[in-house]
Amino acid sequence: MELKNILAGIEGLKVKGDLSIDIKNVESDSRQIKENSLFVAVKGFDVDGHDYIKEAIKKGAVAVIASIDADRKLLKEIMNDVTLILAPDTRLALATCACNINGNPSRKFKLVGITGTKGKTTTSFMVKRILEKSGKKVGLIGTIASYIGDKKLEDSDRTTPESTKLQKMFAKMAREKCDVVIMEVSSQSLKLNRVAGCDFDIGVFTNFSEDHISPKEHPDMKDYFESKLKLLTMSKTCFVNSDDLQTSKIPKLMPEKEIQTYGIDNYCNLLAKDITVTNTTVDFKVKIGTRNERIKVDIPGRFSVYNALAAIAITTKLGCNAEEIKEALLDIKVPGRSELVENEKGLTIMIDYAHSPESLQNILSATKSYTKGRVISVFGCGGDRDSGKRPLMGEISGKIADFTVITSDNPRTEDPNEIVKQIEVGIKKTKGKYTCIVDRIEAIEYAIKMANKNDIIVLAGKGHEPYQEINGVKHPFDERLIVNDIINNGRY
């Protein structure tokens, strides 16, 4: 594709060189550069792409997009070797170029974006299941993995991929004739323009609570909220949770948009009533079309009602009927979301991705409401992330759980002992019984040894993740395998 066509739609560019040259590839990672590539230099939190411009040129880049604020000496050194383009925002330029070179694939199917602090993954899987029941071919991009139908394309290392990778995935989904693509849209991807240029038919904002406040994420809750809100500005039709304090304000914040609401407690367009929660399911009534329908979901907890309502709102908009919705939700399973681990001892052990104060409160409150015995909470907090939530989560577990084992999560570059101490500050404010075991395998073993068949063990925080990240290295860590290894090898 000619360079000028790849640059279409980007404002404020300054160009020196030939815009008619043929470009085969667009990349922001110099390691991925091939002959006749366009290299876009992006300044990240840890690495500045401008430092790799010369390397990219050596590997075959024939055009470079750099920041208008880039070092003038560097620009003079390279301007005779390549077509040089200066852009006000190279992240935005990268996303636009990625859309253009891939033929703007998100215009070739219905695109559903789901954002929110909690519920993105479960809602995405619910939507996929319902749409497939109705006979549609569905792509999914999210926290766990990317799929076309039942075929897994790859496991995910972040909720929303970088724009170059995302648009290539979209192009593949378009070539394979997907009718609908569902995407979890993270606040970071919105803030950093990874999804710029995406043509969203439907946008959903599930809820909003404290998370992702750190030097490498969002400076404060205002920035976090406004980043997520960008999805709705990009969407033709929007759905929001009427019971959430922040998302309930959105219709008034955006009167020009078509925004519909769903909920349980407050006035809304899609209301759930007569809710019943058991230890394995939740069911409720909701009006679909002209009839009240009884919906049963194979994931227990009040939060499952909200996720199901969001899924119902999306899929009815896309033409699914009540029978397809009921059948799909009856047997829905989502990896690492209220996932029960089968084991020889018949213990109730649940793995859940809860890693924020509100999500931990939700999962512990839900299990507390139906468990005959004790709720045993095993959790930690990730390193290099919002440290303010650590004591809050300790306090929540201390108040709700009958016993808490404070342990490690993904410490990343932080000292896991210090993270545990910060969590302990919160639990000490309660009368909750607890112990601290930094090694997560030993913590799980401790919980299993103390549990009986009436208890439930909640392993919170890791969810679907098959690894534990320590000092930049991801070590194998699948809690399903760990649980059964502890029980089957006599350590129980």
N, C-alpha and C positions, 0 to 999 in steps of 0.2 A: 504494500500500500504506500502511496506517495506520502511523504512526511507532512505536507500541507493538509492532507485529509485526516491524518492522525491527530493533528493539532486543532481540528475544527471544534469551535465552542469554547476555547480557552481565551480568556480576556487578559489584556495588559501585557502581551508578550513583546519582547525585543529580540530581533532575529539578525544574525549575521551568517550568511551562507546560503546554500541551495536548498529550497524547500520542495524541489521536485524529485529528490532522491528516493529510492525505493527502500522501505524499512520492513524487515522480516519479523522483528521482535521488539517488545518494549519491556525493559527491566529496571528495577531499582537496586538489584543485587549484582554487583560487578562479577561475581562468580558465575552467574547465569548468562553472561553476555556471550553472544556468538557473532559471526560475520553479519554485517548490515543491520546492527541493532541500534535502537535508541536507548541511551542510558539516562535515567532521571535521577538526579542527585537529591536525596532526601536527608534532612538532618533529623536523626532520631534522638532518643533519650541517652543512648550509650555510644552510638556510632554516627559519624557525619559522612554521608555519601559523597560529599565534595572531596573528601580525602582519597576517594577511589576512582576519580574521574580518569586519571592517567592510565590506571590499570584497565579500566573499561575500554579505553581507546586502543590499547595494545591488543585486547582480546577481540576487537572487531567493531566497536561502536563507531558509527559514522555520523551520529548526531548526539548532542548532549543538551539536556535541560538542566539548568542550574538556577539557583536563587538569585534574584536581582541584588541581594545583599552579599553575594559570594565574593571571595577574595579576588581583587582586581588583578593581582600579579598572576594568580593561577589562570584566570580567564584569558589573559594576554598570551600565556604560554600555549594554550590549547586552541585558540580561535582560528588558527590557520590549518589545523589538522581535521577539524570536524565542522559541521553546521552547529552553531551555538545559539541556543535559545535561552533567554532569561525570563523567568516567570515569577510573579508575586508570591505564589504558593505552589511549591513543587509537588506537595502531596496531592493537591487538587488536580494539578496538571497530570500527574501519574494516573490518577483514576480516570480522568477524561480520555487520555490516550489509550488506556487499557480497554475502555468501552469501545472506542472507535476502531481500533485494530482488530477487535473481535466481532465487529459488525453489530454492536449494541444488542447483544443477545437477550437482555432482559425484556426487550420489546416483543419477543417471539413466543412468550408464554405468560401466564398469569403469575405475578410475583407477590408473595405474601411475606411481609417483614414483621417479626415479633420481637419487641424489646420489653424491658422491665427488670427489676432486681431479681425476681424469682419467677419460676413457672415457664420460662422460655422453652426449655428442652421438652418438658412433658407436653405442653400445649402443641409444640411442633410435631411430636410423634402422634398425638391424637388427631391432628389435622391430616397428617399423611395417611393414617389408618382409615379415616372416614372417606377421604377422597378416593383411595384405592378401592374401598368397598363400592363406590359409585362408578368404578370402571376407568378412572383417570390414571394416567401415567404421571408419577410424582417424583420430583427431585427434592432433596433435603440437604441443607448445609447448616451445621450447628456445632455445639460444644462437644458432642460425643464423636461424630463422624459425618462424612458426606455420603449420600446415597442417590442412586437412581433406581427406583423401585426397591427390590430386595437386594440389589447389588451394591455392596459397600465400595466406594471409590477409594477412600482412605480414612484413617483415624485423624482426628483434629488435634492440632497443638494450640489452637486459640478458637474462641467462639466464632469470630468472623474473619475470614482470611484477608490478606493484603489484596488490594484492588487488582493487581496483575493476575494473581492466582484465582481470585474470585471470578473475574470475567472469563478466564479460560474454562473454569468449571461451568459457568453459565452457557458458554458456547458449546461445550460437550452435551449439556442437557438439552439445548436447543436442537442440536444435530440428532439426538436420540428421541426427539419428538415428545418431550415432557409437556404435559398440558399445564401443570402448575409446579412452581418451585417455592418451597417454604424455607425461609432463612431466619435463624436467630441473629439479631442485630445488636451487637454490644455497644455500650456507650462510647467505648474507645474508638470503634470503627466509625461511628458517626462523628465524633470529635475530630478524628484524624483523616476524615474524608475517604475512608476505604470504600464506602458505598456510594460515593458521589457518582451521579450519572445513572444509577439504577432506577428503573421505571417501576415503582411499587404500585400495584393495584390496590392492595390492602395493607394497612399498618395497624399494629396492635400494641398498646402500652398496658401491660398486665398489672403492675403495681410499682411502688417506689419506696425504698427504705435504705438505710445507711449501708454503704458498701463502696469499695473501690476508691476510697479517699487516701491518696498517698502521693508522694512527689512524682511518681511515674504514671499516675492515673489522673485523678481529678483533685484540684486543690480544695474544693469544698462541695457541699451538697447542691448549691445553686448551679455550679458548672456541670455536675453530674446530671441533674434534672434537665437542664437546657440541652445538653448533649443528646439525651434520649428523646427529647421532644422533637428533635430534628427529623426523626423518622416520620412523624405524622405530617410535618410540613411537606414531605416528599411523597405522601401517599394520597391516592384518590379517595379511598374510603377508609375511615378510622374507627376502631373500637377501643373503648377504655373501661376500666373497672370503676364502677360508681361507688364502691365501698371503701376504696383506698383514699386516704386523706389528700394526697397530692394529685393522683390521676383524675379524681372526681372534679377537680378544678379546670381540667383541660377544655371542656366544651366552652366555658366562658372565656378562656384565654385565646381560643381559636374559633371565634364565631363564624368565620368565613368557610370553615371546613365542614364536611359531612361527617359528623362524629356521632356514633351510637354507643350506648352504654349497656353493661351487663353487671349483675350483682345479686346479693342475697338480702341485704338489710335496707338499702335505700332505693328510691324510685329509679327505675331504669327501663330500657327497652326490652331486655331479656332477663327475666327474674326467676331465680330458683326458689322453690317452696317445698315444704314437707320433707326435709332432709333427714336421712337415717344413716348413721355411721356404724359399721361393724369393724372387727379386727382385720378384715380382708377387703371390704368393699365400702362404697358410699353410694346411696341412691337418692334421687330427688325428682320433683316434678318441674317441668318447664314447658312453656307454650312454644311449639314449633308450627309455624303456619297458623292454622285455625284451631288446632287441637292441643290439649294438655297431654304431654307425654311423660312417662316414668322412665328416667335414665338411670342406668346402673353402671358404675365405673369400678374396675378391678384394682383401684388404688385407694386405700382408705384415707380419710382426713377431709376436713372442710376445705382445705386448699385445693383438693382435687375437684371440688365443685366449681371453683373459679376457673381452673384450667379447662375444665370441660365446657363451661359456658363460653369462654373465649373461642374454643374450637368449634362449638355449635354456631356461634355468630359468624365465624369465617366461612364455614362450609355451607351454611344455608345461603349465604351471599353468593357462593360459587355453584349453587344449584343442587346440593345434596338434599335428600329427603329424610324424614324422621326414622324410617326403618333402617336406612344405611347408617345413620348416626348411632342408633341404639345398638346395632350389631357390632359396630366397630369399637365402641367404648366399653362394651361388656368384657372384652378379653384383651384390653390394651396392657402392654408391658413396656416399661421404659428402663433401660440399663442405669442402675445407680440412683434411681428415684423411688424411694420407699420399696426397695427391692429386697425380698426375703431370700435368705440363703438356706437352701436345703442342706441338712446335715444329719449324720447318723444318730446323734443324741436327741433329735427332735426339739432342739432349742429354737426359740424364735429370735433370729438375728437379722436385723434390718440394716441394709446399707443405704445411706442417703447422702446426697451432695450438699446438704445444708452447710453453708460456710459463712453465713451472715447472722447477725443477732436475730432478725425477724424469722429467717428460715429455720434456725435452730429452735426458736420458740414454737414455731408452727409444728414441726415434726415431733417435738417432745410433748407438746400439749395434746396433739392428736393421738399419740400412742398412750399417753396417760389416761385418756378418756375411755379407752376400751381394754386396757391390759388388766388381767386379774391379779397379777403379782406386781413386781417392781419394774420400774423403768431404769435401766442401767445405761447411762450416757457415756460414750467414749468419743472424745473430740479434741482437736487442737486448732491452731490458727496458722495460716500461711505466712511465711516470711516475706519481707519486701513489699508488704501490702498494708492496708489501713491498720495501724496499731491501736487506734482508739476503740475498735470493736472488741478487743481481746478481753478486757475486764467485763464488758457488757455481756459477752457470751458466757463467761464464767458465772456471773450473777444469775443469768437466765437458767443455766443448767442446775445451779445450786437450788434455785427456787422450785423447779419443776421435777427434775429427776429424783429418784429415790437414792441413787448413788451415781457419782461422776468419776470417771477416770480421765484426768487431764493428760494429754499426750502431745505428740508432734503431728504436724500435717505435712505440708511441703515447706520446710524451713528456708529453702533457697539459700541466700547468702547470710542469713541471720543465725545466731546461736539459738538452737531449739530450747535450751535450758532457760534462756531469758524470756522467750515467748511464753513458755509454761508459767513462769513466775508472774508475768503480766496478766495472764488468765486467772491465776490464783488470787490476785488482788480482788477480783470481782466476786469469786465464790466465797471468799472469807466474809463478805458482807451478809451472807445468808447462813442459815443453820444446816445447809445441805451437807451430807456426808460425801467425802471425796478422798482420792489419793492422786498423787502425781507420778506418772511413769513415762519418762520421755521417749523411750523406745516404743514405737507404735505396735510392733508385733507382741512385745511383752505386755503392753496395755490391753490388747485384744485377748491375749491368753488369760490375763487376770480376770477380765470380765466374764469370760466363758467359764472359768473355774468357780466363780461365785454365783452363777446363774442356775435357776431351776426352770422346769418346763412352764411355770406360770409367769415367769419374767419375760421381758423383752429387752434385748441389747440393741441399742441404736449406735451404729458406727457412722458418725457424721463427718462430713467434710470432703471425703475423697470420692465418694460416689462411683462413677464409671471409670475413673482414672486408674490405669494399670501400672502406675509408677509413683515413686516418691522422689521429689526433686531436692537434691542436697548439693550446694555449692556448684550449681550449673550442670550437674549430672543427674539424669533421670534413671533411677534404679528400679528394676522390676518390683511392683508392689500391687498385686491384685488381691483385694481383701476377700474375695470369694475363695480363692485358692488358699490364702493364709488361714482362714477360718477352718476349712476342712483339713488342712495339714495339721493344725493344732489338735483337732478332735480325733482324726484318724491315726495319728502317730503316737497316741498315748500320752500326749502332754496335757490332755484334758483332766 
